[in-house]
Amino acid sequence: MVTGELKNKIDSLWEVFWTGGLTNPLDVIEQMTYLMFIHDLDDSDNLRAREAAMLGLPYESIFFGKKEAGGRTIDGNQLKWSVFHDLPAGKMYSIVQEWVFPFIKNLHGDKNSAYAKYMDDAIFKIPTPLMLDKIVTAMDDIYEKMAQVKEADVRGDVYEYLLTKIATAGVNGQFRTPRHIIRMIVDLMAPQPEDIICDPACGTSGFLVTASEYLKDTYKKEIFFSSHKKDHYMNHMFHGFDMDRTMLRIGAMNMMSHGVENPFIEYRDSLSDQNEDREKYSLILTNPPFKGSLDYDIVSADLLKVCKTKKTELLFLALFLRMLKTGGRCACIVPDGVLFGSSTAHKAIRKEIVENNRLEAVISMPSGVFKPYAGVSTAVLIFTKTGHGGTERVWFYDMKADGLSLDDKRAPVTDNDIPDIIARFHDLDGESERKRTEKSFFVLKQEIVDNGYDLSINKYKETEYVPVKYPPTGEILAEIRELEREIETGLDELERMLGEEAWE
């Protein structure tokens, strides 16, 4: 969450756009996104050059040599933020408008790539050199401040804060997933270099970016020393869909900024017949919209066969089962109502997951996780598509703390169950003897079936009542009488002292 000086700097930058004539919040966010991408392109290129040098791998900078931009051939170094940001306003404006912007629009050679698709209609709208100079200076200040806040996902927080300025944000039930929750889910699922990963409601690609960073940190040599695996990582591993073109543009640039050259980020209504993906992905990581607006008539018929409903959170679960390969895994965030809802559709989708696939874990999260933007209680469902059952027992965890206060301030606190959740999930054999009075425990499938496939943790958790022994009533009354005598003695003493002062 953006606060303090960083928030003030972003507000000041927003004011520069506003007073300069750009008053549509979407336009402001898009222009800021382009400039952030241009800045990050320079930073990430330098970072990848250093990483390649450390690994002893060849690397050619995207700015190396002569580049085609704006119908001219120029020295690529002139396109770097670190070079043009110190130039006079007029010179910088002409370079950005005539060279840099055409360069990033055509950065990806494949005209059919997601990046090319969503940059094709991008327009540079900053009207004057003076305004661009003010924006670049302000952004340098913001990046300097962001660099000082290393313990948090400042980039995600900045995007989140910008999105709060769009009046229509959240209409379709979308809100940003906190990055530490995304990281927890990615760590739980531990993506592998061979995975094909999808987020059918990707937004700014938070899950995909975090998965790519996990793979880079965990399997750096395995991926980048193999041309086949590197090609898979760069061009075939990451898939994301969304219905918001601004989010898609941000998402595509976000992935490229994090070193994934050609993510498949596409405009698509995942629940409609437009989405024909079946048995395609080995891993789905997502936080689908909960209370989104839905055109019932265009919902894919095969999803309605699994659960006939207008509730997007149930239809998305049916979709994940359809999109996964056999053996594919899914970790998704769902509202608590999915776990215990009594409608036919609620029970049908829970039964489908438990009976025909393998439900592995239900992690109940506290309602404050999504504050200050939403107070909804949620859980993480983890399951594997088998098509023929396999659920024997389900692991439940009752998360009480996530390292931040559960009020609107979301300030850091010492209590944090996330490391414990990850450690226990990766050692489930050690959970067998856990009692139901503890934070985590197993529940056998038959008990879940007997309870109408109810997956709420409170259905199975046992509360341990510790008997409290109180002293006899007569003893309590005697203590009260003694306290009264002490109070009366004290009042008498106070009255005497006040009387003496009056005589003086």
C-alpha positions as CSV (number, residue, x, y, z in Angstrom):
1,M,0.0,0.0,0.0
2,V,1.5,3.4,-1.1
3,T,1.8,5.8,1.8
4,G,3.7,8.9,2.9
5,E,6.3,10.5,0.7
6,L,5.9,8.0,-2.2
7,K,2.1,8.6,-2.3
8,N,2.7,12.4,-2.3
9,K,5.2,12.1,-5.2
10,I,2.7,10.0,-7.2
11,D,-0.1,12.5,-6.5
12,S,2.2,15.4,-7.6
13,L,3.0,13.5,-10.8
14,W,-0.7,12.9,-11.4
15,E,-1.2,16.7,-11.0
16,V,1.3,17.3,-13.7
17,F,-0.8,15.2,-16.1
18,W,-4.0,16.9,-15.0
19,T,-2.8,20.5,-15.3
20,G,-1.2,19.6,-18.6
21,G,-4.6,18.7,-20.1
22,L,-4.7,14.9,-19.7
23,T,-7.7,14.5,-17.4
24,N,-8.9,11.0,-18.4
25,P,-7.5,8.7,-15.6
26,L,-7.1,5.8,-18.2
27,D,-5.0,8.0,-20.4
28,V,-2.9,9.1,-17.5
29,I,-2.3,5.5,-16.4
30,E,-1.5,4.4,-19.9
31,Q,1.0,7.2,-20.5
32,M,2.6,6.5,-17.1
33,T,2.8,2.8,-17.9
34,Y,4.6,3.5,-21.2
35,L,7.1,5.7,-19.5
36,M,7.6,3.2,-16.7
37,F,8.2,0.5,-19.3
38,I,10.8,2.7,-21.1
39,H,12.5,3.2,-17.7
40,D,12.3,-0.4,-16.8
41,L,13.6,-1.5,-20.2
42,D,16.8,0.2,-19.5
43,D,17.1,-1.2,-15.9
44,S,16.1,-4.8,-16.9
45,D,18.5,-4.8,-19.8
46,N,21.4,-3.8,-17.5
47,L,20.3,-6.4,-15.0
48,R,20.1,-9.2,-17.6
49,A,23.5,-8.2,-18.9
50,R,25.0,-8.5,-15.4
51,E,23.2,-11.9,-14.9
52,A,24.6,-13.2,-18.2
53,A,28.1,-12.1,-17.2
54,M,27.8,-13.9,-13.9
55,L,26.6,-17.1,-15.6
56,G,29.2,-16.8,-18.4
57,L,26.5,-16.6,-21.0
58,P,26.4,-14.4,-24.1
59,Y,24.1,-11.5,-24.0
60,E,23.3,-8.7,-26.6
61,S,21.7,-5.6,-25.2
62,I,18.4,-4.6,-27.0
63,F,20.0,-1.2,-27.3
64,F,23.2,-2.4,-28.9
65,G,24.2,-1.1,-32.3
66,K,22.0,0.6,-34.9
67,K,18.2,0.6,-34.4
68,E,15.3,1.4,-36.7
69,A,13.0,3.9,-35.1
70,G,10.6,6.4,-36.6
71,G,11.8,5.7,-40.1
72,R,15.4,6.4,-39.2
73,T,18.5,4.4,-38.3
74,I,20.0,5.6,-35.0
75,D,22.4,4.6,-32.3
76,G,20.5,2.4,-29.9
77,N,22.0,4.0,-26.8
78,Q,20.1,7.2,-27.5
79,L,16.9,5.3,-26.7
80,K,17.9,4.5,-23.1
81,W,16.2,6.4,-20.3
82,S,19.5,6.9,-18.5
83,V,20.8,8.8,-21.6
84,F,17.9,11.0,-22.7
85,H,16.5,11.9,-19.3
86,D,19.3,14.5,-18.8
87,L,18.8,16.2,-22.1
88,P,17.1,19.6,-22.6
89,A,13.3,19.4,-22.7
90,G,12.9,20.0,-26.4
91,K,15.6,17.5,-27.4
92,M,14.3,14.9,-25.0
93,Y,10.7,15.3,-26.3
94,S,11.7,14.9,-29.9
95,I,13.7,11.7,-29.1
96,V,10.9,10.1,-27.0
97,Q,8.2,11.0,-29.5
98,E,10.0,10.3,-32.7
99,W,12.4,7.5,-31.7
100,V,11.8,5.9,-28.3
101,F,8.0,5.5,-28.6
102,P,8.1,3.9,-32.1
103,F,11.0,1.7,-30.9
104,I,9.0,0.2,-28.0
105,K,5.9,-0.1,-30.2
106,N,7.8,-2.3,-32.5
107,L,10.1,-3.9,-29.9
108,H,8.9,-7.4,-30.5
109,G,9.6,-8.6,-34.0
110,D,6.6,-11.0,-34.1
111,K,3.6,-8.9,-35.2
112,N,1.3,-11.6,-33.8
113,S,2.7,-11.5,-30.3
114,A,0.6,-10.2,-27.4
115,Y,3.0,-7.3,-26.9
116,A,2.7,-6.2,-30.6
117,K,-1.1,-6.6,-30.4
118,Y,-1.6,-4.3,-27.5
119,M,1.1,-1.8,-28.4
120,D,-0.2,-1.5,-31.9
121,D,-2.8,1.1,-31.0
122,A,-0.7,2.8,-28.3
123,I,-0.5,6.6,-28.8
124,F,2.0,9.0,-27.2
125,K,-0.3,11.8,-25.8
126,I,2.0,14.0,-23.8
127,P,1.5,17.4,-25.5
128,T,4.5,19.5,-24.7
129,P,8.3,19.2,-24.0
130,L,7.9,21.0,-20.7
131,M,5.3,18.6,-19.5
132,L,7.4,15.6,-20.5
133,D,10.4,17.1,-18.7
134,K,8.4,17.5,-15.5
135,I,7.1,14.0,-15.8
136,V,10.5,12.4,-16.3
137,T,12.0,14.4,-13.4
138,A,9.1,13.4,-11.2
139,M,9.4,9.7,-12.2
140,D,13.1,9.7,-11.4
141,D,12.2,10.9,-7.9
142,I,9.6,8.2,-7.6
143,Y,12.0,5.5,-8.7
144,E,14.6,6.8,-6.3
145,K,12.0,6.6,-3.5
146,M,10.9,3.1,-4.6
147,A,14.5,1.9,-4.5
148,Q,14.6,2.7,-0.8
149,V,11.5,0.5,0.0
150,K,13.1,-2.9,-0.8
151,E,11.1,-5.1,1.5
152,A,7.8,-4.6,-0.3
153,D,6.5,-5.0,-3.8
154,V,6.5,-1.3,-4.5
155,R,5.8,-1.7,-8.2
156,G,2.6,-3.6,-7.5
157,D,1.7,-1.1,-4.8
158,V,2.2,1.8,-7.3
159,Y,0.0,0.1,-9.9
160,E,-2.6,-0.6,-7.3
161,Y,-2.6,3.0,-6.1
162,L,-2.9,4.3,-9.7
163,L,-5.9,1.9,-10.4
164,T,-7.7,3.3,-7.4
165,K,-7.9,6.6,-9.3
166,I,-10.1,4.9,-12.0
167,A,-13.7,5.4,-11.1
168,T,-14.8,2.2,-12.9
169,A,-12.2,0.0,-11.2
170,G,-13.6,-3.0,-9.6
171,V,-16.9,-3.1,-11.6
172,N,-16.2,-6.7,-12.7
173,G,-15.2,-7.8,-9.2
174,Q,-11.4,-7.4,-9.8
175,F,-9.1,-6.1,-7.2
176,R,-5.3,-6.5,-6.8
177,T,-4.1,-9.7,-5.1
178,P,-1.5,-8.7,-2.4
179,R,1.9,-9.7,-3.7
180,H,2.9,-11.6,-0.5
181,I,-0.2,-13.8,-1.0
182,I,0.7,-14.4,-4.7
183,R,4.2,-15.3,-3.6
184,M,2.8,-17.7,-1.0
185,I,0.7,-19.5,-3.6
186,V,3.6,-19.7,-6.0
187,D,5.9,-21.1,-3.3
188,L,3.2,-23.7,-2.4
189,M,2.8,-24.8,-6.0
190,A,6.6,-24.7,-6.8
191,P,6.4,-24.3,-10.6
192,Q,8.7,-26.5,-12.7
193,P,10.7,-25.6,-15.8
194,E,8.4,-27.9,-17.9
195,D,5.2,-26.3,-16.7
196,I,2.7,-24.5,-19.0
197,I,1.3,-21.8,-16.7
198,C,-2.0,-19.9,-17.1
199,D,-3.9,-17.2,-15.3
200,P,-7.4,-16.9,-17.0
201,A,-8.0,-13.6,-15.2
202,C,-4.5,-12.2,-15.2
203,G,-5.0,-8.4,-14.7
204,T,-1.5,-7.0,-14.5
205,S,0.1,-10.5,-14.7
206,G,1.0,-10.6,-11.0
207,F,0.8,-14.4,-10.7
208,L,2.7,-14.9,-14.0
209,V,5.4,-12.5,-13.1
210,T,5.9,-14.1,-9.6
211,A,6.0,-17.6,-11.2
212,S,8.6,-16.4,-13.7
213,E,10.7,-14.9,-10.9
214,Y,10.4,-18.1,-8.8
215,L,11.6,-20.2,-11.8
216,K,14.5,-17.8,-12.5
217,D,15.6,-17.9,-8.8
218,T,15.2,-21.7,-8.4
219,Y,16.1,-23.1,-11.8
220,K,18.3,-20.4,-13.3
221,K,21.1,-22.6,-14.7
222,E,18.7,-25.4,-15.7
223,I,16.6,-23.0,-17.8
224,F,19.1,-20.6,-19.2
225,F,21.8,-23.2,-20.1
226,S,19.3,-25.2,-22.1
227,S,18.2,-23.6,-25.4
228,H,15.1,-25.8,-25.4
229,K,14.0,-24.8,-21.9
230,K,15.0,-21.2,-22.4
231,D,12.8,-21.1,-25.5
232,H,9.9,-22.6,-23.6
233,Y,10.4,-20.1,-20.7
234,M,10.5,-17.1,-23.1
235,N,7.9,-18.1,-25.6
236,H,5.5,-20.8,-24.5
237,M,5.3,-21.1,-20.8
238,F,3.2,-18.1,-19.7
239,H,-0.4,-17.5,-20.7
240,G,-2.8,-14.9,-19.4
241,F,-6.3,-13.7,-20.4
242,D,-8.3,-10.6,-19.4
243,M,-11.2,-8.4,-20.6
244,D,-9.5,-5.1,-19.8
245,R,-7.2,-3.9,-22.6
246,T,-5.4,-1.4,-20.3
247,M,-4.6,-4.3,-17.9
248,L,-3.5,-6.4,-20.8
249,R,-1.1,-3.7,-22.0
250,I,0.3,-3.3,-18.5
251,G,0.5,-7.1,-18.1
252,A,2.4,-7.6,-21.3
253,M,4.8,-4.9,-20.5
254,N,5.2,-6.1,-16.9
255,M,6.1,-9.6,-18.1
256,M,8.7,-8.2,-20.6
257,S,10.1,-6.0,-17.9
258,H,10.7,-9.1,-15.9
259,G,12.6,-10.8,-18.7
260,V,9.9,-12.9,-20.4
261,E,10.3,-12.0,-24.1
262,N,7.0,-13.3,-25.5
263,P,4.3,-14.1,-23.0
264,F,0.9,-15.1,-24.5
265,I,-1.3,-12.3,-23.0
266,E,-4.6,-12.1,-24.8
267,Y,-7.9,-10.3,-24.7
268,R,-10.4,-13.0,-23.9
269,D,-13.6,-13.6,-21.9
270,S,-12.4,-16.8,-20.3
271,L,-15.9,-18.0,-19.4
272,S,-17.4,-17.6,-23.0
273,D,-17.3,-19.9,-26.0
274,Q,-14.5,-17.6,-27.2
275,N,-12.2,-19.6,-24.9
276,E,-11.7,-23.0,-26.5
277,D,-8.8,-24.1,-24.3
278,R,-9.1,-27.7,-23.1
279,E,-6.5,-29.9,-21.4
280,K,-3.8,-27.4,-22.3
281,Y,-2.1,-26.2,-19.1
282,S,-0.1,-28.0,-16.3
283,L,-0.5,-25.2,-13.8
284,I,-3.2,-22.6,-13.1
285,L,-2.5,-19.8,-10.7
286,T,-5.2,-17.2,-10.3
287,N,-7.6,-15.0,-8.3
288,P,-10.7,-14.9,-10.6
289,P,-13.3,-12.1,-10.2
290,F,-15.9,-13.0,-7.6
291,K,-18.9,-10.8,-8.2
292,G,-18.4,-9.9,-11.8
293,S,-21.0,-8.9,-14.3
294,L,-21.9,-11.8,-16.4
295,D,-23.7,-12.2,-19.8
296,Y,-25.3,-15.6,-19.1
297,D,-26.1,-16.1,-22.8
298,I,-22.4,-16.3,-23.8
299,V,-21.2,-18.6,-21.0
300,S,-19.7,-21.7,-22.5
301,A,-22.3,-24.5,-22.5
302,D,-19.9,-27.2,-21.1
303,L,-19.3,-25.1,-18.0
304,L,-23.0,-24.8,-17.3
305,K,-23.2,-28.6,-17.6
306,V,-20.9,-28.9,-14.6
307,C,-22.7,-26.2,-12.5
308,K,-25.6,-24.2,-13.8
309,T,-25.2,-20.8,-12.2
310,K,-24.5,-17.1,-12.9
311,K,-21.8,-17.0,-10.1
312,T,-18.5,-16.4,-11.8
313,E,-16.5,-17.9,-8.9
314,L,-18.2,-21.3,-9.5
315,L,-18.0,-21.1,-13.3
316,F,-14.2,-20.4,-13.1
317,L,-13.7,-23.5,-11.0
318,A,-15.4,-25.6,-13.7
319,L,-13.3,-23.7,-16.3
320,F,-10.0,-24.6,-14.5
321,L,-10.9,-28.3,-14.6
322,R,-11.5,-28.0,-18.3
323,M,-8.3,-26.1,-19.1
324,L,-6.0,-28.3,-17.1
325,K,-4.2,-31.3,-18.5
326,T,-4.7,-34.6,-16.7
327,G,-2.2,-34.3,-13.8
328,G,-2.4,-30.5,-14.0
329,R,-2.5,-28.6,-10.8
330,C,-4.5,-25.5,-9.7
331,A,-4.2,-23.0,-6.9
332,C,-6.9,-20.4,-6.9
333,I,-8.4,-17.9,-4.4
334,V,-12.1,-18.3,-3.8
335,P,-14.6,-16.4,-1.6
336,D,-15.7,-18.4,1.5
337,G,-19.1,-18.9,0.1
338,V,-17.7,-21.4,-2.4
339,L,-16.7,-23.6,0.5
340,F,-20.1,-23.9,2.2
341,G,-22.7,-22.5,-0.2
342,S,-25.8,-24.7,-0.1
343,S,-27.1,-24.1,-3.7
344,T,-27.2,-27.0,-6.2
345,A,-24.4,-25.3,-8.2
346,H,-22.2,-24.9,-5.1
347,K,-22.5,-28.5,-4.1
348,A,-22.1,-29.7,-7.7
349,I,-18.7,-28.0,-8.3
350,R,-17.4,-29.1,-4.8
351,K,-18.5,-32.7,-5.5
352,E,-16.8,-32.6,-9.0
353,I,-13.5,-31.6,-7.4
354,V,-13.7,-34.0,-4.5
355,E,-15.1,-37.0,-6.3
356,N,-13.7,-36.8,-9.8
357,N,-10.4,-35.1,-9.1
358,R,-8.0,-34.8,-6.1
359,L,-8.6,-32.0,-3.7
360,E,-5.4,-31.5,-1.8
361,A,-5.7,-28.4,0.5
362,V,-8.0,-25.7,1.7
363,I,-6.2,-22.7,3.3
364,S,-8.6,-20.4,5.0
365,M,-7.5,-16.8,5.0
366,P,-8.6,-14.0,7.3
367,S,-11.0,-11.4,5.9
368,G,-8.5,-8.5,6.2
369,V,-6.2,-9.9,3.6
370,F,-7.7,-7.8,0.8
371,K,-8.2,-4.6,2.8
372,P,-8.5,-1.7,2.3
373,Y,-10.2,-2.6,-1.0
374,A,-12.4,-5.4,0.1
375,G,-13.3,-7.1,3.3
376,V,-14.4,-10.5,1.9
377,S,-13.2,-13.7,3.6
378,T,-11.4,-16.0,1.2
379,A,-9.6,-19.3,0.9
380,V,-7.0,-20.9,-1.3
381,L,-8.1,-24.1,-3.0
382,I,-5.4,-26.5,-4.3
383,F,-6.4,-29.4,-6.4
384,T,-5.1,-31.7,-9.2
385,K,-7.1,-32.7,-12.2
386,T,-7.2,-36.5,-12.5
387,G,-10.6,-37.2,-14.1
388,H,-11.1,-40.3,-12.0
389,G,-10.9,-39.2,-8.4
390,G,-8.1,-39.6,-6.0
391,T,-9.2,-37.5,-3.0
392,E,-8.4,-39.5,0.1
393,R,-7.9,-36.8,2.7
394,V,-7.8,-33.0,2.5
395,W,-5.4,-30.7,4.4
396,F,-6.9,-27.7,6.1
397,Y,-5.0,-24.7,7.5
398,D,-6.6,-21.9,9.5
399,M,-4.5,-18.8,8.6
400,K,-4.8,-16.2,11.3
401,A,-2.1,-13.7,10.3
402,D,-0.2,-12.8,7.1
403,G,2.5,-10.5,8.5
404,L,0.3,-7.3,8.2
405,S,-2.4,-5.9,10.4
406,L,-5.9,-6.9,9.3
407,D,-7.4,-3.4,9.3
408,D,-7.4,-0.8,6.5
409,K,-3.8,0.3,7.4
410,R,-2.2,-3.1,6.7
411,A,0.8,-2.2,8.8
412,P,3.6,-4.8,9.3
413,V,3.2,-7.0,12.4
414,T,5.2,-9.9,13.8
415,D,2.5,-12.6,13.5
416,N,2.8,-14.4,10.2
417,D,1.5,-17.9,9.3
418,I,2.8,-17.9,5.7
419,P,6.2,-19.5,6.4
420,D,4.5,-22.2,8.5
421,I,1.9,-22.8,5.8
422,I,4.6,-23.3,3.1
423,A,6.7,-25.5,5.3
424,R,3.8,-27.7,6.4
425,F,2.4,-28.1,2.9
426,H,5.7,-29.4,1.6
427,D,5.9,-31.9,4.4
428,L,2.3,-33.3,4.6
429,D,3.5,-36.6,5.9
430,G,4.3,-34.8,9.1
431,E,0.8,-33.5,9.4
432,S,-0.9,-36.9,9.9
433,E,-0.9,-36.8,13.7
434,R,-2.1,-33.1,14.0
435,K,-5.2,-32.6,16.1
436,R,-8.1,-30.6,15.0
437,T,-7.5,-28.1,17.8
438,E,-4.3,-27.0,15.9
439,K,-4.0,-24.6,13.0
440,S,-3.6,-27.4,10.4
441,F,-5.0,-30.9,10.2
442,F,-6.3,-33.6,7.8
443,V,-9.9,-34.5,7.2
444,L,-10.8,-37.8,5.5
445,K,-12.8,-37.7,2.3
446,Q,-15.7,-39.7,3.7
447,E,-16.3,-37.1,6.4
448,I,-16.4,-34.3,3.8
449,V,-18.9,-36.4,1.8
450,D,-21.1,-37.0,4.8
451,N,-21.1,-33.2,5.4
452,G,-22.5,-32.4,1.9
453,Y,-19.0,-31.6,0.6
454,D,-18.7,-28.7,3.0
455,L,-15.2,-27.4,2.8
456,S,-15.3,-24.7,5.5
457,I,-12.7,-25.2,8.1
458,N,-15.1,-24.4,10.9
459,K,-17.1,-27.5,10.1
460,Y,-14.1,-29.7,11.1
461,K,-12.1,-27.6,13.5
462,E,-12.4,-28.4,17.2
463,T,-12.2,-25.7,19.8
464,E,-10.4,-26.7,23.0
465,Y,-12.1,-25.4,26.0
466,V,-9.9,-25.0,29.1
467,P,-11.9,-25.1,32.4
468,V,-11.4,-22.1,34.6
469,K,-11.7,-22.6,38.3
470,Y,-13.1,-19.7,40.3
471,P,-12.9,-19.3,44.1
472,P,-16.0,-19.8,46.2
473,T,-18.6,-17.0,46.3
474,G,-18.0,-16.3,49.9
475,E,-14.3,-15.8,49.3
476,I,-15.0,-13.4,46.4
477,L,-17.5,-11.4,48.6
478,A,-14.9,-11.2,51.4
479,E,-12.3,-9.8,48.9
480,I,-14.9,-7.2,47.7
481,R,-15.6,-6.2,51.3
482,E,-11.9,-5.8,52.0
483,L,-11.5,-3.6,48.9
484,E,-14.4,-1.4,50.0
485,R,-12.8,-0.9,53.4
486,E,-9.5,0.0,51.8
487,I,-11.3,2.5,49.5
488,E,-13.2,4.0,52.5
489,T,-10.0,4.3,54.5
490,G,-8.3,6.1,51.6
491,L,-11.2,8.5,51.2
492,D,-11.1,9.3,54.9
493,E,-7.4,10.0,54.7
494,L,-7.9,12.2,51.6
495,E,-10.7,14.2,53.3
496,R,-8.4,14.7,56.4
497,M,-5.6,16.0,54.2
498,L,-7.9,18.4,52.3
499,G,-9.2,19.7,55.6
500,E,-5.7,20.4,56.9
501,E,-4.9,22.4,53.7
502,A,-8.0,24.5,54.2
503,W,-6.9,25.6,57.6
504,E,-3.5,26.6,56.3
